[in-house]
Amino acid sequence: MFGAKLPWRCQIAGSVRVYFPWALCVGKHVAISHGVVLYNLGGISIGSRVVISQDVYFCGGTHDYTNPTFPLVQMPIVIGDDVWIGAGAFIGPGVTVGQGAVVGARAVVTKDVLPWKVVAGNPASIIKDRLIPHPQNDLS
C-alpha cells in the first residue's frame, strides 16, 4: 500500500481495497478483515487497537444533491482507539466513531458515534453503553 501510514503491528487482509493509500493512516494493533473497502476520498484515520470485521464499507465521499451540478463532496472519516466495527457495516462520509465504541454488524452509520457507545441498525442508533471492567490492582 504505497503511501499509506501503517505501523508494522497491524494486520490487513489481502482482499482489502484502498482507493487512495496516501490518504490512509492506521494506528498500532489494528486488524482489517477480508472484503473491507476504504473509499477514502477525504482521508481515513484509524486509531490503535481497532478491529474492522469483514465486508465493512467506508465511504468518504458523496454528492451534493441540492446543487444542480451534483458536485463531489469529500469528507474525512475518523475511527478512534479501541473501536470494533462489525461485519458488513457502512461508515458514511464525515463520520467520527469515538474511542471505545462498537458498531454492530450491518449498521448504517451516517452520524458521529459517541465514545464508549454501542450502535446498531439502519440508521445506526445507540443501543447501550460499552462497559469495560477494570481489574483491581492487587497490592498484597
C-alpha positions in Angstrom: 0.0 0.0 0.0 2.3 2.6 -1.3 2.0 5.9 0.6 -0.2 4.6 3.4 0.9 5.3 7.0 1.0 1.8 8.5 2.8 0.6 11.6 4.3 -2.9 11.5 1.9 -4.1 14.1 -1.3 -4.2 12.0 -2.9 -6.9 10.0 -4.6 -6.1 6.8 -6.2 -8.9 4.7 -5.2 -9.3 1.1 -8.7 -8.6 -0.2 -8.9 -5.1 1.5 -9.4 -2.4 -1.1 -7.9 1.0 -0.5 -8.6 3.7 -3.1 -6.1 6.3 -2.1 -3.3 4.7 0.1 -1.7 8.1 0.7 -4.9 9.2 2.5 -4.9 6.4 5.0 -3.4 6.5 8.5 -3.6 3.4 10.7 -2.6 3.0 14.3 -0.9 0.1 16.1 -2.6 -3.3 16.7 -5.2 -2.9 14.1 -6.9 -5.8 12.2 -8.8 -5.1 9.0 -10.6 -8.2 7.7 -11.5 -9.6 4.3 -13.6 -7.6 1.9 -13.2 -4.2 3.6 -13.5 -1.3 1.2 -11.8 2.0 2.2 -13.1 4.6 -0.3 -11.0 7.3 1.3 -11.6 10.4 -0.8 -11.4 12.7 2.2 -8.9 10.6 4.1 -9.4 7.9 6.7 -7.7 7.8 10.1 -7.9 4.6 12.2 -6.7 4.7 15.8 -5.0 1.9 17.7 -6.4 -1.4 18.9 -9.2 -1.4 16.3 -10.9 -4.4 14.8 -12.7 -3.9 11.5 -14.7 -7.1 10.6 -15.3 -8.4 7.1 -17.1 -6.5 4.4 -17.2 -3.1 6.1 -17.6 -0.2 3.6 -16.0 3.1 4.4 -17.4 5.8 2.1 -15.5 9.1 2.3 -17.3 10.9 -0.5 -20.8 11.8 -1.6 -22.5 14.2 -4.0 -24.3 17.4 -3.1 -27.8 16.6 -4.4 -29.0 20.1 -3.6 -26.7 21.6 -6.2 -27.8 21.1 -9.9 -24.2 20.3 -10.9 -24.1 17.4 -8.4 -20.5 18.1 -7.2 -18.5 15.5 -5.4 -18.1 16.2 -1.7 -15.1 14.7 0.1 -15.2 14.2 3.9 -12.8 12.5 6.3 -13.6 9.5 8.4 -12.1 9.1 11.8 -12.1 5.9 13.9 -10.9 6.3 17.5 -8.9 3.9 19.6 -10.3 0.7 20.9 -13.2 0.5 18.4 -14.8 -2.6 16.9 -16.8 -2.4 13.7 -19.0 -5.4 13.0 -19.3 -7.3 9.7 -21.0 -5.5 6.8 -21.3 -2.1 8.4 -21.4 1.1 6.4 -19.5 4.1 7.6 -20.5 7.3 5.8 -18.7 10.5 4.8 -17.6 12.8 7.6 -18.3 10.2 10.4 -16.3 10.0 13.6 -16.5 6.8 15.6 -15.4 7.7 19.1 -13.0 5.9 21.3 -14.2 2.5 22.6 -17.4 2.5 20.5 -18.8 -0.7 18.9 -20.7 -0.6 15.6 -23.0 -3.6 15.2 -23.0 -5.9 12.1 -24.8 -4.4 9.1 -25.2 -1.0 10.8 -25.5 2.1 8.6 -23.6 4.9 10.3 -24.2 8.4 8.9 -23.7 10.4 12.1 -20.9 10.5 14.6 -20.8 7.7 17.3 -20.1 8.9 20.8 -17.2 7.3 22.7 -18.0 4.1 24.6 -21.4 3.6 23.0 -22.7 0.5 21.1 -24.7 1.3 18.0 -26.7 -0.9 15.6 -29.4 -0.7 13.0 -30.3 1.4 9.9 -29.8 4.2 10.7 -27.4 3.3 13.5 -28.6 4.4 16.9 -27.3 3.9 20.4 -28.5 0.7 22.0 -26.3 0.7 25.1 -23.1 1.8 26.8 -20.0 -0.2 26.3 -18.7 -1.1 29.8 -15.2 -2.4 30.2 -14.5 -4.0 33.6 -11.2 -2.8 35.0 -9.3 -5.3 37.1 -8.5 -4.1 40.6 -4.8 -3.7 41.5 -3.5 -6.5 43.8 -1.4 -4.7 46.3 -0.8 -7.7 48.5 
